[in-house]
Amino acid sequence: MTRRQERLFVLEASSGGRLFSVNTDGTEKKVLVTGCRIPDGVAVDVVAGHIYWTNMGIPSENDGSIERVDLDGGNRTTIVPSGATYTPKQLHFEATGRKLYWGDREGMRVMRCDLDGSNVETLVQTGQGENDRRDETKWCVGVTVDPVGGHLYWTQKGPSDAGLGKILRTGIDLPAGESAAERGDIEVLFEGLPEPIDLELDLAERVLYWTDRGDPPRGNTVNRSPMDPPAGQRTPEILLTHLMEGIGIALDTDGGRMYVTDLAGNVYATDLDGSNRREILILQGNLTGIARAVLPAGTRV
């Protein structure tokens, strides 16, 4: 009997930009796509059989895009064309609403679209124009969604190692009569963080996880916090330290594991509390986004 396959899908921003997949122990690496324009965020829709990723393009230019391939790397398609988003970063596939969400860094916004790239929307706008674009505290990077609670979460990382990073949340949809630039339902969950990047949610346990690529001791870490803590008790718990600029994170909540990438080219596997740390890949180039998927038996990868 053919068993289902558990695979990690990882982006590598150097070496011309690549998307590859591996088993969760780091074996059987397969390069699926090359020639990506600084890829950053990746997401997998197992039901439809697609992998999605963002291309930052040239960060100073409005030329970002989002692409899609089949699980085996075939049928490469651009769904959000160059310039429809400025500098797309981390990417989230929300299975309930069948939408893609991403942070647009130099675009200073959080965006979403349908899975074919249609209905591109701006949900949060933190700034407008070139003067605001120079203010890195307005840059949106990581994103995730809680469809049960009805919330969208994102990071604004701030300048490198500046300790000005934030994690925020708001409603999934724009309130009636409000705009993305002036919505009254935004909450700041954390501020003064070194440089928060990617986000993931354990919806069953109501826990928020994130990577931070800023300076130690609070940076170069993986952190977590309850999504709904008692008032005034938002204190991050540091789970992993000594990353080399941590970027992507993917959770296996059923198996109690998480997977993390850093820009030094390492993929780490640990328990959800950060214990039993193991490097399953090392020196793979500048690694950015990571996603985990359980594929049906017989799926070709």
N, C-alpha and C positions, 0 to 999 in steps of 0.2 A: 504494500500500500504506500503510495506517495504521500509524504507528510507535508504539511503546510510549511512555508518558508518565512522565516523572520529575517528581514534585511534592513540595513541602514543605508540611507542615501545621503551623500556628502558632497559639498561643493568645495572646489579648490580654485582660488582666485588667481594664482600665479600659473605659470606654464601654459599660458594661452587661455585659461579658464576651462575647467572640466567639471562634469558631474559623474560621480562613480558610485557604485554600490558594493557593499561587503556584507558577509554574515556578521552576526553580533559578537563573534569572537575575533573578528578582523580577518578572517580567511576568505578566499574566493573573491578577491577584488576584481571588479569588472568596470572599465571605463565605458560609460553610456553615451556621453556627449562631450565634444571638444569645441573650442572656438567660442566660448561664452564671454561676454563683455563685462568682466569683473562680476561674476555671480555672487550673490550674498545670501538669499533666503530660499529655502526649498520646502515643498509640501507634497504629500502623496494622497491621491484619491484612489484607494484600492478598488472601490466599486466600479468606477468608470475606467480604471486601468491607466491612470495618467500621473505623471510627475510634473510639477510646476516649479519654476524658479524665476527669481528676479535677476536682472542685469543692471548693475549700477551705471554702466556706461562711463563716460568721463564726468566725474562728480561736479565739475565747474560748468558743465553744459546740460541743457535740458534734453537729455537723450536716453533716459532709462527705458526699460522694456520688461515684459514678462513673457516667458516662453513655456511650452509644454511638449512633452514626449510621451510615448507609450512606456510601459514598465520595462521593456527590453531596449529602450533607447530609440525606437523607430518613430516615424511620422512626426518629426520635429516641426513645430508650428509656433509662430509668434501670435499671441492672443492680445497683448496690450502693446501697441506699436511704439517705436522710439519717439519720445517726446510727449506721450500721453501721461507719463509720470516722470518726475525729474530725476531722482536718485533713489529708486526703490531698494529697500533694505530687507529686513527679516519678513518672512511670509507665513501666513497661517491659513490653512484650509478649515473652514467651519462646515462640518458635515450636515448639521441639522438644517441650516438655511441654504446650503449649497453655494457658498460664497468664498472668495479669496479676499483676505485682508492683508495690508502691508503698511509699513512705515515708509514715508517718502522724506528722506533726510533733508536735502537742500530744498525740496519742495515745501518743507515745514508743514506737513500734513499727514493724516492717517486716511487711507483710502481703501476701497473695496470694489469688487466687480463680480459679475457672474462668471461661471467656469469657462465660458467661451470668450471671455474678455469684454463682453458687452456690459452696458449699464455701469460704467466707471463712475464712482461717486467719491466725493471728499466728505468725510465725516467730522474731521477735526482740522482746523487751520490755525497754526500757532503764529504765523507771521506772513507778511506780504512784501515783495520787492527786494532789491539788492541790499539795502541797508539791514533789513531784518535777517536776510540770508547769511550775513557775516556773523550774526549772533548765534553761536553754536548751542546755546541753551534752548533754542527753538527747534533744534533738529530732532525729528522723530525717527526712531530706529526699530525697536522691537515691538511686536504686537501679538496679542492673543485674545480669545473671545470666550466668554461664559454664556452660552445660549440659555441655560436654565435661569441664571440670575439676571440675564438681560444686560450684561456689561461688556464693554470693550476696554481692554487694558493696553497701555503702551508705555515705552520709555522715551525720555528726552535726555540724551546722554551728557550734554554739556561738552565743554572743551576737554581735551585729553588731560586726564589725571587732575582735574580742577576741583573735584568734590562738589560739583553743581548739578549732578544728575538727579533725575526724578523718575518716579513711576506714578502714572495717573490712570484713572478710569472714568468712563462716562457710559451713557446708555448706548446700546447697539445702534439705534436709529436716532436721527435728528429729532428733537422735540418740535412739535408743530409751531410754526411761526418764528423759529430760530434758525441761525445760519451756522455753518461750520466754524466760522471765526468768532461767533458770539453766542455760544451755547452756555446755559446756566447750570448744567448738570455735571460739570467736570469736578472730580475730586482728586486732590493730590494725596496719594497714599504714602509715598516716601519722598524725601528731598535730602539734599546734602550727600548723595551717594557718589562714590568715586567716578564711575562711568558705566551705568547699567546698559546692557545690550539686549539679549534675547530673553523671551518670557515663555513659560509653559505653565499650565494649570493641571493640578490633580483635582478634578471636579468631584470625585467621590469623597475625598477627604477634605475638600475645600482648602487647598494649599496652593500658594503661588511660588513658583521657582524662577530664578533668573541668574544669568551670568553677568559678571562685572569685570571689565578689562582694565580698570584703573589701577592706581598704585596700591601696593600692600600697605597696611595689613588687611584693609577691607576690600581692596581691589584684587584683581587676578583670582577671582573666587566664583563659587556657586553659592547662592543664598536661597533661603525660603522663608515664608511667613504665612500665617493663616490669612485666608482671603477676607474673613469677617471677624477680626479680633475685637475684644472689648475696647471701648473708646480709650484712646491714648496709650495703647499697648502695642504699637507697631514697632517691633524691634527685630531686624533681620537676624536669622540664624545662619551662620556661615558653615557650609557643609564641606566645601573643597577649597583648598588654598594652593598657592604655588603653580597656578596655571600660567602659561606664557601668552597672555592676552586672550582670555576666554571669550568665545563668540557664541557658537550654537549650542542648544540644549534640546534633547528629546527624551521624553519619559516613557517608560514601560510600567504603568501603574499596576497592571495585573501581575507582572513578574517582580515588582519591587526594585526596578533598576532604572538608571538614567545614563545617558550618553552625552558627552560634552566634547566640543572641538576647541582648539586654540590656533592662533595665527602661526605658531611654530610648527604646525603640521601634525599635531597629536590628536588622537581620539581616545577618550577615557571612558571606561565603564565602571560604575559604582552602584552600590545599593542606594536607595532613595535618601538615606541619612548621610551619605558620603563615605560610608565604610566600604571595605573590600575594593579599594581603588585598584584599577589595572589599566595600563596603557595597551589598547588593542591594536593601535597603529601609531607609528612614530615617523616624524620627518617626511610628511606627505605633501609638503608645500604649504602655502598660506590657506589653511582651512577656514571656512566661514560657516554656512548653514548646515544643519543636519536634521534628518527626519527618519523616523522608524516606521516600518509597516510590516504587517503580517499578511503574506500573500497566499491566495488559495493554492491548494495542491495542484501541481502541474503548470503553474505560471512560469513562463519563460522569462528569465532575467539575464 
